[in-house]
């Protein structure tokens, strides 16, 4: 499945539009990751624990969106957009990544 953020593919013709497709992943961040991220927030630096969770959520959301497109008969997704959110639940946080785009059929190369 070809996935792109652009509305069209250079050198390829879109022959059919199937509609909007979405994928979503909500990942829990445990108390230790929250604690370590809090320390990073105070002293500065990167939070590799959260970066890893975000990468995993992004991959999951794109895969879910691609599967939805494939089930509609598409062979590509154009105009893909990613949105990132943090959802606070009680004393913990959840990471949400959503992917959306337009499922299309493109001509063979």
Residue, then its C-alpha position, 0 to 999 in steps of 0.5 A: x500500500x502506497x501512502x503519501x501526504x501529497x494529494x496526488x502521485x507524480x507520474x501516476x494517475x488516480x483512476x478511482x477515489x474510494x473515500x476517506x479512511x482513518x486509523x487510530x491508536x491509543x497507547x497507555x504510558x505507564x507510571x514509570x514513563x510518566x515519572x521519567x518524562x517528568x524528570x526530563x521536563x525539569x532537567x531538559x532532554x529527550x524522553x525516549x520512552x515517550x518517543x518510542x510509544x509515539x512511534x509505535x502508535x504512529x505505525x499502528x494508526x497508519x497500518x490500520x488506515x492502510x488496511x481499511x483502504x485495502x478492504x475498500x479495494x484501494x491500492x494507495x492513500x493520498x493526502x495522509x495527515x497525522x494528528x497527535x494528542x495526549x489524553x489525561x486519565x486520572x494520574x496517567x496519560x494516554x497517547x493518541x495518534x490518528x491517521x486519515x487520508x483518501x483511499x484511491x486506486x492508482x494505475x500500474x507503473 
